[in-house]
Amino acid sequence: FPSHDTTAYHTKGGFYRDPIMHPNRHTMLRHLSMFYRNQENRLDQLFTNSEDFQLFKIGDYYKKTGTLVGHEPEHVANLHEVKHAALLAAKQDMGIGPT
């Protein structure tokens, strides 16, 4: 199975950030959720300005063959929505807010 190559697009700046590889969409979203739950990331631009970023899948990497296959950017998520869901889940884990 290929790894998913993803990148964050800065909507206000009009550019893509460096790509990151994840085994699949679910691990990528889990990684982002963990990022938003970590207090040490509060000053990171992806945290403070999450509404400015969209996540896109831009290719597949096949580890067995070493082949990287790029394709047109495919929208995966808006980072402010991922951030909101992650912070809401964190509050629920602590017994704060609706369950």
C-alpha positions in Angstrom: 0.0 0.0 0.0 1.3 3.5 -0.8 2.0 6.2 1.7 -0.1 9.4 1.3 1.9 12.5 0.6 0.1 15.5 2.0 0.8 19.2 2.3 -0.8 22.2 3.9 -1.9 25.0 1.6 -1.6 28.6 3.1 -4.7 30.2 1.7 -3.7 33.8 2.5 -0.1 33.3 1.4 -1.0 31.3 -1.7 1.6 28.6 -1.3 2.0 25.0 -0.3 4.2 23.9 2.7 6.7 21.0 2.5 5.0 17.6 2.0 4.7 15.1 4.8 4.2 11.3 4.3 1.6 9.3 6.3 0.6 5.7 5.8 -3.1 6.8 5.2 -5.6 9.5 5.7 -6.6 8.3 9.2 -3.0 8.3 10.6 -2.5 11.8 9.1 -5.7 13.1 10.8 -4.7 11.4 14.1 -1.2 13.0 13.8 -2.8 16.5 13.4 -5.2 15.8 16.2 -2.3 15.0 18.5 -0.5 18.1 17.3 -3.4 20.3 18.3 -3.8 18.7 21.7 -0.1 19.3 22.5 0.3 22.6 24.4 3.8 23.0 23.1 2.5 23.7 19.6 0.4 26.7 20.7 2.8 29.2 19.0 3.1 27.3 15.7 1.5 29.0 12.7 -0.6 25.9 12.0 -2.1 26.3 15.5 -2.5 30.0 15.8 -3.7 30.6 12.2 -5.4 27.2 11.5 -8.1 29.0 9.5 -5.5 30.0 6.9 -4.6 26.3 6.1 -6.1 23.5 4.1 -4.7 20.0 3.9 -4.2 18.4 0.5 -3.1 14.9 -0.7 -0.6 15.5 -3.5 0.7 12.0 -4.2 1.5 8.4 -3.3 4.8 6.9 -2.3 5.3 3.2 -2.9 7.9 1.9 -0.4 8.3 -1.5 -2.1 9.3 0.1 -5.5 10.6 3.5 -4.3 8.1 5.1 -6.7 6.6 8.5 -6.0 3.5 9.3 -8.0 2.2 12.9 -7.8 -1.2 14.1 -8.8 -3.3 17.2 -8.7 -3.9 18.4 -5.1 -7.0 16.6 -3.5 -8.6 18.5 -0.6 -8.6 16.4 2.6 -9.5 18.8 5.4 -9.6 22.4 6.6 -7.2 22.7 9.5 -9.4 24.9 11.6 -12.0 22.1 11.6 -9.4 19.5 12.6 -8.2 21.8 15.4 -11.8 22.4 16.6 -12.5 18.6 16.7 -9.2 17.9 18.4 -9.7 20.5 21.1 -13.3 19.4 21.7 -12.3 15.8 22.1 -9.5 16.8 24.5 -12.1 18.7 26.7 -14.4 15.7 26.6 -11.5 13.4 27.6 -11.0 15.7 30.7 -14.7 15.6 31.5 -15.4 19.1 30.3 -18.2 19.9 27.9 -20.7 17.7 26.1 -20.0 14.0 25.7 
